[in-house]
Each structure stands twice: as C-alpha cells, then as structure tokens.
Amino acid sequence: MIKKLIFPAVFALCIACQTKNEPVVYELTSPNGINKIQFELENGKPSYAVSQSDLQVLAPSRMGFVFSNQDSLYANLEVKDMQPSSFDETWEQVWGEKRFIRNQYNQLSVTLQEKTGEKRVIEIQFRAFDDGIAFRYIYPEQAGKDSLFIMDELTEFNLNDDGNAWWIPAYRDNRYEYLFTKSTVSVLDTVHTPLTIESNNGLFLSFHEAALVDYASMTLAHTSGTKLKCDLVPWSDGVKVKTKAPFQTPWRTLQIGRTPGDLITSYLILNLNEPNKLEDTSWIRPSKYMGIWWGMHIGKYTFWESPQQGATTENAKDYIDFAAKNGIDRLLIEGWNKGWTPQWYENAMHMFSFTDCADGFDIEKVVEYGNSKGVKLIGYQETGSNIINYLEQIDEGMALYQKLGMHDIKIGQVGSRLNMKEWHHGQFGVSYYRYVLKKAAEYQLAVNFHEPIKDTGERRTYPNMMAREGARGQEYDAWSEGNPPSYMCVLPFTRFLAGPMDFTPGIFDVETKQGYGHKVHSTVAKQLSYYVTLYSPIQMLADLPSNYDGNPAFKFLLDVPVDWEDTKVLNGEIGEYITVARKDRHRENWFLGSMTNEEARELSVSLSFLDEGAKYTATIYADAPGTGYEHNPMDVAITTQTVQSTDTLQLKLGEGGGCAISFIRK
C-alpha cells in the first residue's frame, strides 16, 4: 500500500509509483490532530473512512454517482492530482448565537479521472475540522454531455458502531413536522437530516449537509447493518438532480462531539458556507415580535374574512398599543390579504393576492399607526404552495412592503407538495427557496420561512435568512395532541443543529382555557426557558396580550435579548434535559435557560461562565413547588439574589418544567 500522509501542522506528500493493483491511501487530519479522514482508491473505486483519536467512526464508505441510462462514475478511476492546503480565520456574524467564529481546517482535494472511455474528471474536496469532517464532489466543465441527470448519489456513511438515533421520517406529507423517534441505527427508516446519533463508542454524531444550492436535499436511507446511504429527494419524474457541467454538490457533513452539547456549539455548517454577500446589512435586525397568531390557532379568531376575523385594523391597533407599551417593536399580522378561506390549508392551488387587503383591514393605516407608536409591521405571504401564483406576484408584493418601509417578511408554503407536484425538499424546492431569499434581499426584507427547506447554513451568505420552521412548532399544542415535554429536550440536539427555528414560544395560558381547549405540555417557567434554549434571532411572544398583561413573569420576555455574544451549553442529555447560558451581544448581561422532559429533576449549575470578578443580580423564574406540566403549570416562583462566577445554583425543575434566569451585571 502506498500512503500519502497529511499531517496537522505541516503538509508532506510522498510521491511514489502506483503499481497496477496496489491501493492508494491518503490521510487528512484536523488541525488539533483528533479527527482523521482516510481516502482510499482500490481497484479504481473511491472510498473514505473517518476516525477520532483511536475510535473508528465510519468504516470504509463508497462514493460516486449514477447518471441516466445506467451511466456511472464510481469505478475505473485513477488519481491525477492531490492538493493539500490549510485555512484559519475568525469571522464575525452579522447576528447570531456567537459573535466571532473561528474557521480552521485542513483540506485535501483529490482529482480523479476515468482510465478509459470518456476519461471524465471529478474532484473530491475533503475538510477536516476539530469538530468534524466534510466533503463534496466537484464536477468540472469538460467534454461530454451538455445536460446531466443524476439518478443516484452513491455516498455512504458506514458506521463502525451501532447506537441510538433520533430521527424524523422522510417522504411524508407533513414535510419535517413530526415527533422524533428514538431507535438504534440498525433499524432506521429513511430519515431527514440533521440525524443525531449517540454511538455505542461514546461519541455523539450529527449527519447533515451544508451549502445546499441548486441540488436535491439529502435524506439518509438505512441499507443494512449500521450502513446509511445518501438518498436524494427526487423530482416528480424520478430524476434526482437535473444539472450540467460544471456543478458541485453540497458538503456532506459529520459533526463529532464528546458530549451532546459539543454538537450545539459546533459551527462547522456555517463555516462551510460562503461569506456574507450583502454589502448593506443595516436593515437586518434581530427582534422580538407579537402576532395575531395564537388566537387564530386556538380558534378565537379566523384567518379568513368572518365575524371572528383576526386581521382587522381594529385588532391590529390593539396589538400595536400593547406592543408599544412594552417596548416590543415588531408585529406580525397573518390573514391581512385577500384569498384566505376556511380551506386555505388544504392541498389545492389556492389563489392568494399579495397586495389586496382583506375586508376590514387597511395595511397603509395600520403601518402609519404602527410607525406613530414605534412598532413596525412584519409582512406575511402565504403561498399555499401555489408557487406559480406566488412568483407571478412576488415583485409586486415585496415592493409594497418596501414602499411601506417594512423590512421583515414571513413566507408560508402550506401544502404537501409545491404546486401540488414537487417535494419541498427536492431540487425544485431548493432552488425556489434560494430564489425567494435573494429576491427578498433586493427589497431589503429579512425572511422567516415556514414549511421551508431545511437550513444548511445559508444565513452566513445571506444574513437576511433569519429563521424558519422546519419542525413541529408550538401551534401543534393549540389544535392537536401537542408536543410532549421530551420533544422539547430533543429539538436542541437535532433540528436546531441545522440553524435557528421560529418555534413561536411564550405561551402563558398553558392550560389554554380559550378556543379548542388543548393543553400545552409545559409549565410557564419552561416556556420562558425556550428563549435561551431554543435559538432564534427572531423570537415571538406568541400568547394573547391579555395573558401577559400584569403577569410578573412577562418581565423575563421583555428583558431577554435575541442577539448573542457567546453561547455555553452547561449540561444536557438528548431527550432528558438541557441547560444553556448566553451572553447579550450589546450588554454585559447573561441569560440562562434550563428545561426537562416528563421527569422532575434537580440540576447543579456552576456560574463559572459569568465574567470573573463581576457581581450580578440574578432574577430566577422557576417552577413553583409542586408545579408540573399536569399540575399547577402556570405557577412561577420569582426570586432574586446576588451571584458571581464562583457560585453554584441548584435548579429545581418540575415535571415537564423549566427555569429561566437573567444575570444583570451590577
């Protein structure tokens, strides 16, 4: 065997003659030497393997493509070139969970060429980070067919060990909106990413992708044993990707941690995206907002024109008055435009207007009134997945918001298929969402996608991509069996590894005395904790104003920021509990959120994350004694004390409960 080794600090290349049947192996290690990728070409077929220290993570896993007409590119290859390099920078997020991010990796680019036939060339780029690995395929412009139909990407992830996986199924009508199943890897369904695994070898793994552009999104199919395979979401005609040379795939990513919290504080996905392309970002503002939203979901209001219509000028003014009184500067109003009917959420090519107001609503008057009170309106465009209708009006609709001085927009794609035909997460959907995001930037609109394509880190490149849904949000607690307490302790280790989510937290009437009467399966203190444990640069104060007014716990929602200097995961077990501390980007204050599943528990938390030598007033919002999600869930015990970094706090969480703390520096 000929080995070509790449060392963490100094690259060395040993060039040797290749005998005809001798495998060629290259090794790439991360800057600290802990993670290693081994690339091998044996009998003309490429594969890779991954290890951390002395632990094998992925056994040799195959690579390659199958094009239309049984044309394949995964065999009969030889190495034509190998280029090692290294990179190290620290960059600043426009907004985010951590202000400054280090991007350090070692890279190996391997160029392969077919030995016979068309002698096509393909490059595979590998990157080794201290928190994981990534690779992608680059297909250069070359002689051959103008158009390429990718029928299969052969990329495998051949896990060396079994383990517990937390997953949601792919190819279901509700997109990503399912409760997570916990099972061993060896019995997995075909699943969406991020896929989180607690390996039997003790490592915590997250499989995902980064920089998904003009390509089908990747699901993972279980093939045999502990082997997973890339399964690209197809077009309605069965083709996976329609492209032409040159093209490149998204990065296939594997984040590796020694603790579950290591996955949360890994920024590998962001680092694999291109830097910010927007010259002016002054109009992009992280913010808290209110909305005539929860009332619609619990049945107090309707989305459509009716005697109970939510989107009226009168209701909007009432919400603006409450928001202004409490220093909340954003308001979302759904159902303001023509096209809403009682069947609006059903699969059909609904015809919404994006400029005409519903009866009883005057958008210009509402915007004018909001401006007088210091409250900006958030635009809303529900497509109903009728993308044909939406794209015909997109410029006119966004131009209206720009004319009115609005800089935020929520865009919905309710429906099981786009245009009742294509998956939201196939190549059609991927390209559609990217087009809309770039179009919104032209009109200086920051985007909140619902029924979205999953996040793959594009917020670094287009920081107007603020947040998205992409999982079961809080609305499921309004009209269904709801989200169980354990679900909330799974989300930070799964869905949130992709990026920010607009979960719409902050329900105080968790017993939901109005509307459909479904209970929210959490305590109020746990609802407060979401603003720290569930990251988003836009956080909704989702409940009715009447449930906030006069409630002392509301102060935490007014105090907690949405833009952070730093993030620390203090403890956590997937599906069990989690405690997160974050530092305000604009002040010297810290905030903490902690939550548990159905089990009450007591957690000891060191305050060593606080600035050394400083004293803080800690205001603690905790479950009152005897409080749990099924018993007295609305009781919050509020206490204050002076603390510093050498102190330790004992957090007592009720069943399905939580705790939120503000640390205001003296």
C-alpha positions as a printed Julia matrix, in Angstrom:
666×3 Matrix{Float64}:
   0.0    0.0     0.0
   1.23   3.49   -0.83
   0.4    6.0     1.87
   0.35   9.72    1.29
   0.13  11.34    4.67
  -1.08  14.82    5.53
  -0.08  15.98    8.98
  -1.94  18.53   11.08
   0.6   21.37   11.0
   2.96  20.58    8.14
   1.79  19.0     4.9
   4.03  16.34    3.43
   3.49  14.46    0.22
   5.27  11.31   -0.7
   5.03  10.68   -4.42
   5.55   7.1    -5.48
   4.84   4.97   -8.46
   1.49   3.21   -8.42
   1.61  -0.44   -9.25
  -1.38  -1.67  -11.14
  -3.4   -3.29   -8.35
  -1.99  -1.55   -5.3
  -4.48   0.63   -3.38
  -3.65   4.28   -2.82
  -4.42   5.83    0.55
  -4.36   9.47    1.64
  -4.88  10.6     5.22
  -6.02  14.03    6.34
  -6.08  15.1     9.97
  -7.74  18.06   11.64
  -5.62  20.95   12.99
  -5.51  19.51   16.52
  -4.9   16.01   15.15
  -8.03  14.49   16.7
 -10.19  13.81   13.6
  -8.9   11.9    10.6
 -10.25  11.21    7.12
  -8.74   8.34    5.17
  -9.35   8.36    1.43
  -8.66   5.16   -0.49
  -8.74   4.23   -4.14
  -8.77   0.47   -4.55
  -9.34  -1.29   -7.85
 -10.32   2.08   -9.29
 -13.12   2.65   -6.74
 -13.01   5.54   -4.22
 -13.98   5.26   -0.56
 -13.37   7.18    2.64
 -13.29   6.41    6.35
 -13.37   8.62    9.47
 -11.9    8.22   12.93
 -11.45  10.3    16.08
  -8.33   9.55   18.08
  -8.33   5.76   18.42
 -12.06   5.37   17.69
 -13.23   4.34   14.25
 -16.36   6.38   13.41
 -17.01   5.41    9.8
 -15.66   2.25    8.22
 -14.73   2.5     4.51
 -17.72   4.02    2.7
 -18.16   4.18   -1.04
 -18.51   7.29   -3.18
 -19.66   8.18   -6.68
 -22.65   8.82   -8.99
 -25.1    7.1   -11.28
 -26.35   9.19  -14.18
 -29.19   8.44  -16.59
 -29.0    5.47  -18.97
 -27.01   3.49  -16.38
 -24.02   5.77  -16.89
 -21.94   5.7   -13.72
 -18.94   7.43  -12.25
 -17.63   5.38   -9.33
 -15.15   2.91  -10.83
 -12.24   2.64  -13.27
 -10.66   5.75  -11.73
  -7.11   6.84  -11.03
  -5.62   9.73   -9.06
  -4.42  12.53  -11.32
  -3.7   15.18   -8.69
  -3.73  15.79   -4.96
  -3.65  19.27   -3.45
  -3.35  19.76    0.32
  -3.99  23.12    1.99
  -4.89  24.67    5.31
  -7.05  27.59    6.38
  -7.57  29.59    9.55
  -9.67  32.7    10.07
 -12.0   34.25   12.62
 -15.06  35.95   11.19
 -17.88  37.99   12.71
 -21.53  37.1    12.3
 -23.91  39.91   11.35
 -26.09  38.41   14.1
 -26.04  35.03   15.75
 -25.67  32.77   18.74
 -21.93  33.52   18.84
 -20.44  36.75   17.53
 -16.96  35.61   16.49
 -16.46  32.2    14.89
 -13.17  30.51   14.13
 -12.99  28.67   10.82
  -9.95  26.4    10.88
  -9.44  23.25    8.84
  -7.05  21.2     6.77
  -8.15  20.36    3.23
  -7.28  17.73    0.68
  -8.5   17.98   -2.92
  -8.21  14.73   -4.83
  -8.69  14.81   -8.6
  -9.78  11.51  -10.17
 -10.05  10.59  -13.83
 -11.51   7.63  -15.65
  -8.8    5.42  -17.08
 -10.7    4.66  -20.28
 -13.85   5.73  -22.12
 -14.74   9.42  -21.84
 -11.94   9.91  -19.3
 -14.12  12.23  -17.25
 -12.64  14.08  -14.31
 -14.14  14.56  -10.85
 -12.65  16.27   -7.82
 -13.42  15.37   -4.21
 -12.66  18.01   -1.59
 -12.2   16.82    1.99
 -12.0   19.12    5.01
 -11.02  18.04    8.5
 -12.11  20.28   11.37
 -11.56  19.81   15.07
 -15.34  19.38   15.47
 -15.95  17.09   12.5
 -15.37  16.47    8.81
 -16.92  17.4     5.47
 -16.53  16.58    1.8
 -18.1   17.46   -1.52
 -17.86  16.49   -5.18
 -16.86  19.0    -7.87
 -17.62  18.06  -11.45
 -15.71  20.44  -13.77
 -16.63  21.59  -17.24
 -15.33  19.02  -19.7
 -16.03  17.3   -22.96
 -19.17  15.23  -22.97
 -22.9   15.73  -22.49
 -24.28  19.24  -22.01
 -27.02  18.06  -19.66
 -26.64  15.63  -16.78
 -29.38  13.76  -14.97
 -28.19  12.41  -11.63
 -30.2    9.3   -10.79
 -28.29   8.4    -7.64
 -25.5    9.67   -5.43
 -23.71   6.65   -4.04
 -22.25   8.34   -0.96
 -22.32   6.02    2.06
 -21.91   6.56    5.79
 -20.86   3.14    7.04
 -21.0    3.48   10.82
 -18.5    1.35   12.64
 -20.75   1.04   15.7
 -24.46   0.94   16.34
 -26.06   3.47   18.64
 -29.21   5.4    19.45
 -30.53   7.72   16.75
 -33.13  10.49   16.97
 -34.92  10.91   13.67
 -37.96  12.02   11.69
 -39.12  10.15    8.58
 -38.56  11.42    5.04
 -41.14  11.36    2.23
 -44.15  12.24    4.36
 -46.81  14.83    3.53
 -46.16  16.99    6.61
 -42.6   17.68    5.49
 -40.39  17.95    8.64
 -43.28  18.3    11.1
 -43.1   15.02   13.02
 -42.19  13.94   16.52
 -38.76  12.36   16.79
 -38.37   8.61   17.09
 -35.53   7.17   19.12
 -34.19   3.85   17.85
 -30.97   2.07   17.1
 -29.26   2.91   13.82
 -29.68  -0.66   12.68
 -33.49  -0.3    12.39
 -33.7    3.21   10.92
 -36.23   4.27    8.31
 -35.27   6.7     5.53
 -34.78   9.9     7.5
 -34.21  13.62    7.19
 -31.06  15.34    8.35
 -29.75  16.51   10.73
 -29.58  12.98   12.06
 -28.21  12.78   15.6
 -26.65   9.59   16.96
 -25.24   8.63   20.32
 -22.77   5.99   19.22
 -22.03   2.91   21.27
 -18.39   4.04   21.18
 -19.32   7.07   23.33
 -19.21   9.73   20.63
 -22.09  12.0    19.62
 -22.59  12.39   15.88
 -24.67  14.61   13.61
 -25.01  13.91    9.89
 -26.19  16.82    7.74
 -25.21  18.9     4.73
 -24.0   22.46    4.15
 -24.36  24.98    1.32
 -27.32  23.29   -0.37
 -27.65  25.16   -3.68
 -29.39  24.02   -6.89
 -29.29  20.38   -5.84
 -31.68  17.92   -4.21
 -31.56  17.74   -0.43
 -30.08  14.63    1.11
 -32.04  12.16    3.18
 -30.38   9.09    4.67
 -31.58   5.59    3.84
 -30.75   2.64    6.04
 -29.42  -0.14    3.81
 -28.06  -2.89    6.08
 -26.49  -3.25    9.48
 -25.3    0.18   10.52
 -24.79   1.42    6.98
 -26.55   4.57    5.76
 -26.68   5.88    2.22
 -27.35   9.26    0.68
 -30.88   9.28   -0.77
 -31.53  12.41   -2.82
 -35.12  13.7    -2.87
 -36.36  13.25   -6.45
 -38.32  15.36   -8.88
 -41.84  14.12   -9.66
 -40.43  12.33  -12.73
 -37.93  10.36  -10.64
 -34.77  12.22  -11.62
 -32.79  13.26   -8.57
 -30.82  16.23   -9.93
 -31.01  17.99  -13.29
 -27.8   19.85  -13.95
 -24.93  20.44  -16.34
 -21.18  20.8   -16.05
 -19.71  22.38  -14.08
 -21.58  21.54  -10.87
 -20.75  20.85   -7.26
 -22.68  19.05   -4.57
 -23.45  20.41   -1.13
 -20.96  19.49    1.57
 -21.71  16.16    3.23
 -21.05  16.82    6.91
 -20.35  14.84   10.06
 -20.04  16.73   13.34
 -18.39  14.79   16.14
 -18.6   15.57   19.85
 -17.6   14.04   23.14
 -20.78  15.41   24.73
 -24.2   16.23   23.25
 -23.55  19.92   23.91
 -20.47  19.82   21.67
 -22.8   19.39   18.69
 -24.72  22.55   19.61
 -21.6   24.71   19.85
 -20.13  23.37   16.61
 -20.19  25.96   13.8
 -18.94  23.63   11.08
 -22.12  24.07    8.98
 -21.78  27.85    8.94
 -18.07  27.64    8.17
 -18.75  25.61    5.03
 -20.92  28.37    3.54
 -19.62  31.35    1.62
 -19.12  34.68    3.44
 -21.76  37.37    3.53
 -22.72  38.66    0.07
 -24.86  41.59    1.23
 -22.93  44.86    1.34
 -25.53  46.7     3.42
 -26.94  44.8     6.38
 -28.09  47.8     8.43
 -31.74  46.92    7.75
 -31.42  43.4     9.16
 -32.44  43.44   12.82
 -32.87  40.56   15.26
 -36.04  41.25   17.2
 -38.88  40.02   19.36
 -42.35  40.28   17.88
 -46.0   39.75   18.61
 -48.72  38.49   16.32
 -52.41  37.94   15.84
 -51.45  34.29   15.6
 -52.11  32.21   18.72
 -55.69  33.49   18.74
 -56.13  32.07   15.24
 -54.69  28.7    16.18
 -56.78  28.27   19.32
 -59.95  29.25   17.43
 -60.57  32.68   18.92
 -60.03  34.31   15.52
 -60.19  33.09   11.91
 -57.55  33.51    9.24
 -60.28  34.37    6.73
 -62.89  37.11    6.48
 -65.61  36.39    9.04
 -67.24  37.93   12.13
 -64.27  36.48   14.09
 -61.63  37.67   11.6
 -58.25  38.17   13.26
 -56.67  40.53   10.74
 -58.7   43.7    11.23
 -57.48  47.25   11.54
 -59.03  47.44   15.0
 -57.29  44.3    16.27
 -54.01  45.47   14.77
 -54.22  48.78   16.62
 -54.93  46.99   19.9
 -51.86  44.79   19.46
 -49.75  47.8    18.44
 -50.81  49.64   21.59
 -49.81  46.69   23.79
 -46.51  46.18   21.93
 -45.63  49.88   22.16
 -46.43  49.99   25.87
 -43.97  47.15   26.47
 -41.19  48.15   24.06
 -41.85  45.39   21.51
 -41.16  46.85   18.1
 -42.48  44.22   15.66
 -45.98  42.89   14.89
 -46.95  40.07   12.5
 -50.47  40.02   11.07
 -51.49  36.9     9.16
 -54.61  36.89    7.01
 -54.38  40.59    6.11
 -54.72  39.93    2.35
 -57.33  38.51    0.01
 -57.52  34.79   -0.73
 -57.98  33.25    2.71
 -60.81  30.73    3.03
 -61.7   28.08    5.64
 -59.97  25.58    3.33
 -56.77  27.61    2.96
 -54.54  24.88    4.46
 -55.86  22.05    2.27
 -53.91  20.79   -0.74
 -55.12  22.95   -3.62
 -53.79  25.67   -5.87
 -55.13  28.47   -3.67
 -55.16  31.92   -5.27
 -53.87  34.46   -2.77
 -53.37  38.12   -3.57
 -50.23  39.67   -2.11
 -51.3   43.29   -2.47
 -55.09  43.45   -1.91
 -56.32  43.89    1.66
 -58.98  41.71    3.24
 -62.24  43.4     4.17
 -61.86  45.2     7.46
 -58.09  45.68    7.13
 -56.21  48.71    5.77
 -52.49  47.99    5.59
 -51.48  51.6     4.98
 -53.42  52.83    8.01
 -52.03  50.04   10.18
 -48.45  50.79    9.11
 -48.98  54.51    9.71
 -50.41  53.85   13.17
 -47.59  51.45   13.99
 -44.96  53.96   12.9
 -46.5   56.57   15.19
 -46.05  54.13   18.09
 -42.61  52.81   17.12
 -43.93  49.39   16.04
 -43.03  48.03   12.6
 -45.27  45.61   10.74
 -43.92  42.24    9.58
 -45.16  41.29    6.13
 -46.81  37.95    5.53
 -47.15  35.99    2.3
 -48.86  32.59    2.41
 -48.4   30.84   -0.92
 -50.45  27.73   -0.08
 -47.7   26.01   -2.11
 -49.12  27.57   -5.29
 -45.69  28.7    -6.37
 -46.86  29.62   -9.89
 -49.28  32.19   -8.46
 -46.75  33.46   -5.93
 -43.88  34.03   -8.34
 -46.17  35.92  -10.7
 -46.79  38.43   -7.88
 -43.56  38.28   -5.88
 -42.09  41.57   -7.07
 -45.34  43.46   -6.68
 -45.92  42.0    -3.21
 -42.41  42.69   -1.92
 -42.38  46.16   -3.49
 -45.49  47.01   -1.47
 -43.67  46.18    1.75
 -40.64  48.17    0.67
 -42.8   51.19   -0.14
 -44.35  50.99    3.33
 -40.92  50.9     4.98
 -41.16  47.3     6.19
 -38.03  45.15    6.48
 -39.34  41.76    7.69
 -41.41  39.07    6.0
 -42.81  35.66    6.88
 -43.43  33.37    3.9
 -45.51  30.19    4.19
 -45.71  27.16    1.9
 -48.55  25.16    3.45
 -49.17  22.02    1.4
 -47.74  18.54    0.98
 -46.17  19.43   -2.41
 -45.1   22.62   -4.13
 -47.53  23.29   -6.99
 -49.2   20.09   -5.73
 -46.42  18.24   -7.56
 -42.86  18.63   -6.23
 -41.39  17.89   -2.8
 -40.5   20.96   -0.75
 -37.01  19.5    -0.31
 -36.28  18.33   -3.86
 -34.15  20.35   -6.28
 -37.19  22.35   -7.39
 -37.87  23.43   -3.81
 -34.21  24.1    -3.01
 -33.9   26.45   -5.99
 -37.25  28.09   -5.27
 -36.37  28.96   -1.67
 -32.96  30.33   -2.66
 -34.57  32.45   -5.39
 -37.09  33.91   -2.93
 -34.37  34.61   -0.36
 -32.27  36.53   -2.89
 -35.35  38.34   -4.19
 -36.2   39.41   -0.63
 -32.68  40.82   -0.23
 -33.3   43.01   -3.29
 -36.24  44.57   -1.43
 -34.36  44.68    1.9
 -36.6   42.1     3.54
 -35.4   39.72    6.26
 -37.01  36.3     5.8
 -38.8   33.86    8.1
 -39.72  30.74    6.06
 -42.46  28.39    7.23
 -42.92  24.99    5.59
 -39.31  25.53    4.45
 -36.38  23.72    3.03
 -34.08  22.73    5.9
 -31.33  25.1     6.97
 -27.85  24.3     5.67
 -26.06  27.43    6.84
 -27.03  29.91    4.12
 -27.63  32.57    6.76
 -23.88  33.23    6.66
 -24.05  34.07    2.95
 -27.43  35.81    3.05
 -27.9   37.11    6.62
 -31.43  38.21    5.73
 -32.25  34.49    6.16
 -33.28  34.9     9.8
 -35.2   31.81   10.86
 -37.55  29.14    9.63
 -39.89  26.48   10.88
 -38.9   23.01    9.67
 -40.22  21.04   12.66
 -43.34  20.75   14.79
 -43.75  24.19   16.3
 -45.85  25.47   19.14
 -49.01  25.63   17.03
 -49.32  21.84   17.41
 -50.09  22.49   21.06
 -53.16  24.51   20.03
 -55.15  22.0    17.95
 -53.58  18.55   18.23
 -52.38  16.09   20.87
 -49.47  18.5    21.21
 -45.73  18.22   21.7
 -44.74  16.05   24.7
 -42.24  17.51   27.2
 -39.46  15.22   25.98
 -39.79  16.6    22.44
 -38.51  19.97   23.57
 -35.42  18.29   25.03
 -34.74  16.57   21.71
 -35.04  19.65   19.47
 -31.81  21.45   20.56
 -29.77  18.33   19.76
 -31.46  17.64   16.39
 -33.41  20.23   14.4
 -31.57  23.19   15.94
 -28.2   21.8    14.81
 -29.2   22.98   11.33
 -29.92  26.56   12.4
 -32.44  28.93   14.01
 -36.08  27.91   14.3
 -39.14  30.12   14.63
 -40.76  27.92   17.26
 -43.14  30.69   18.45
 -42.71  30.26   22.23
 -44.05  32.18   25.2
 -47.49  30.72   25.93
 -48.56  31.68   29.46
 -52.06  30.22   29.32
 -50.63  26.73   29.01
 -53.96  25.31   30.14
 -55.49  27.02   27.07
 -58.79  28.0    28.58
 -59.95  29.55   25.3
 -60.61  28.08   21.86
 -60.16  24.35   21.3
 -59.09  23.73   24.9
 -55.95  21.68   24.23
 -53.33  21.95   26.96
 -49.74  22.95   26.25
 -47.49  20.27   27.72
 -45.14  22.55   29.64
 -45.02  24.86   32.61
 -44.83  28.62   32.16
 -41.28  28.61   33.51
 -40.34  26.15   30.77
 -41.9   28.49   28.19
 -39.58  31.21   29.47
 -36.58  28.9    29.13
 -37.25  28.44   25.41
 -35.95  31.95   24.71
 -32.49  30.76   25.72
 -32.51  27.03   24.99
 -34.12  27.35   21.53
 -32.04  29.74   19.45
 -33.57  32.23   17.03
 -32.7   35.84   16.15
 -36.45  36.46   15.92
 -38.5   35.31   18.88
 -42.26  35.57   19.03
 -44.12  36.5    22.17
 -46.82  34.2    20.97
 -49.62  34.39   23.53
 -52.57  36.78   23.68
 -51.74  40.19   25.18
 -54.35  39.63   27.89
 -52.35  36.65   29.18
 -49.19  38.78   29.51
 -50.69  41.96   30.92
 -49.93  42.23   34.62
 -48.12  38.87   34.82
 -44.78  39.33   36.67
 -43.15  36.54   34.59
 -43.64  38.71   31.5
 -40.64  40.79   32.57
 -38.28  37.99   31.54
 -39.66  38.1    27.98
 -39.08  41.85   27.89
 -35.54  41.54   29.29
 -34.18  38.57   27.32
 -32.31  39.56   24.12
 -32.23  37.69   20.81
 -28.68  38.51   19.64
 -25.77  36.95   21.46
 -22.07  37.42   22.08
 -21.47  33.84   23.18
 -23.24  30.57   23.93
 -22.39  27.89   26.51
 -24.12  24.52   26.88
 -23.78  23.78   30.59
 -25.28  20.3    30.63
 -27.68  18.09   28.71
 -28.79  14.64   27.69
 -30.76  14.15   24.49
 -34.47  13.89   25.25
 -33.86  14.34   29.0
 -32.78  17.87   29.89
 -30.6   20.78   28.79
 -29.19  23.98   30.32
 -27.84  26.79   28.13
 -26.28  30.16   29.03
 -25.91  33.01   26.55
 -24.28  36.44   26.82
 -26.05  39.52   25.48
 -24.21  40.89   22.45
 -24.93  44.51   23.38
 -24.66  44.47   27.19
 -22.64  42.68   29.87
 -25.58  40.51   30.95
 -26.04  36.75   30.78
 -29.23  34.69   30.49
 -29.82  31.04   31.31
 -32.49  28.58   30.29
 -32.96  25.05   31.59
 -35.68  22.51   30.83
 -36.54  18.9    31.46
 -38.71  16.17   30.0
 -41.57  14.46   31.84
 -39.26  13.82   34.78
 -38.78  16.37   37.58
 -35.11  16.86   38.36
 -32.62  18.98   40.25
 -29.54  20.25   38.43
 -26.43  21.76   39.94
 -25.12  24.54   37.68
 -21.78  26.28   38.06
 -21.84  30.0    37.21
 -18.23  29.97   36.01
 -19.41  31.31   32.64
 -20.03  34.71   34.28
 -17.31  37.34   33.96
 -14.68  36.8    36.63
 -14.78  39.31   39.49
 -18.14  40.81   38.48
 -21.31  40.69   40.55
 -24.75  40.13   39.07
 -28.34  40.41   40.17
 -29.85  37.03   39.32
 -33.6   37.02   38.82
 -34.75  33.41   38.87
 -38.03  32.33   37.26
 -38.61  28.75   38.4
 -41.38  26.22   38.69
 -43.15  26.87   41.98
 -43.05  23.97   44.48
 -45.48  21.26   43.38
 -45.66  22.63   39.83
 -45.51  20.34   36.79
 -46.95  20.33   33.32
 -50.01  18.43   34.57
 -50.36  20.15   37.96
 -50.43  23.93   38.51
 -48.33  24.53   35.36
 -48.86  28.29   35.42
 -47.27  28.92   38.84
 -43.88  30.64   38.6
 -41.7   31.37   41.63
 -39.66  34.54   41.11
 -36.68  35.26   43.4
 -33.58  37.46   43.24
 -30.1   37.15   44.67
 -26.59  38.46   44.1
 -24.21  36.0    42.43
 -20.73  35.78   40.89
 -18.72  33.34   38.81
 -17.57  31.28   41.8
 -21.14  30.41   42.81
 -23.24  27.34   42.05
 -27.03  27.31   41.72
 -29.38  24.4    42.35
 -32.12  24.4    39.71
 -35.32  22.58   40.62
 -37.36  21.67   37.55
 -40.87  20.31   37.83
 -42.25  17.56   35.59
 -42.19  18.96   32.07
 -40.83  22.15   33.62
 -38.01  24.59   33.36
 -36.18  27.59   34.73
 -35.07  30.92   33.27
 -32.58  33.33   34.84
 -31.43  36.82   33.97
 -27.98  37.82   35.27
 -27.82  41.61   35.18
 -24.31  42.88   35.82
 -24.02  45.43   38.62
